[in-house]
Amino acid sequence: ITPTEYRNQLNFGLMEVSYQWALGTPFSEICKLTSIAEGNVVRNITQIDQACREVRNAARVIGDSALFQKMEIASQKIKRD
């Protein structure tokens, strides 16, 4: 797959929803931001947390403490409940 094809497959539709979750917005308010089913919103947020953990672990392995800290903070904000 070429970089252009990959870029065209990306979907940022739930970015604002995920960001609002990390800011602490109540889930009932988040659901008003999108017509996506609640289960898909939860799955998206869970996948973002998993990606943060993987990047955090990679940062630890390569010795990038700044990136490790950023991913740790992001993961904590996502796992607020």
N, C-alpha and C positions, 0 to 999 in steps of 0.2 A: 504494500500500500504506500502510496506517495504521501508526503507531508500535506499536500493540498487536499487529497481525498480524506485523510485523517481529520484535518481541520474542519472539513465540511460535515463530518459525522458528529462533531461535538454539539452538545445541547446544553445551553446555559439557562434553560427555563426555570430551574429551581434554585438558582444562585441567590436571588433576593430572599426566598423563603428560608434557605439554610442560614443565610447571614442574620436574618431576623431571629431565628432560633438561637444562634450563638450570642446575640445581644440580650437574650432573656425575654423576648416577646412571648406572651402566652400562646399556647398552641391554638386556642380558639381564634385568636386574631390572625395567626399565620394561615389558618385554613381559609380565611377570607381573601388572602392575597392570590390564591390560585384555585383553579377548578380541578386540579389533580386530586385523586383519591388520597385520603389520609394515610393509608398504608404505604403508598408510594412515596409520600413525603417522609415518613419515618424510615423507610428503606434507604432513601437518598441520604438522609442525615447519618444513618448507620454506616453507609459506604464511605462517606466523607471522613468519619471518625477512623475507619479502618485504614484509609489512605494516609491520614495524619500519623497513625501509629507506625505504618510501614516506613514513611519518610523519617520519622523520629528514630526508628531503629537503624536505618541506613546512615543517618547523621551520626549516631553513636559509633557505628563501625568505622566511619571515615574520620571521626574526630572533629566534626563541626559542631561545637557546643552551642553556637548561636542558633543554628537551624534546629538543633535538638530542643532548645528552650522554646522556640516559636511553635514547634509542633506539639510540645507538651502543653503549652497554654491553649492552643487551638483545640486540642483534644479535651481538655478540662472544660472549656466553654461549651463544647458540643455535648458532653456528657453531664449536663447540669441536673438531671433528675436521677 
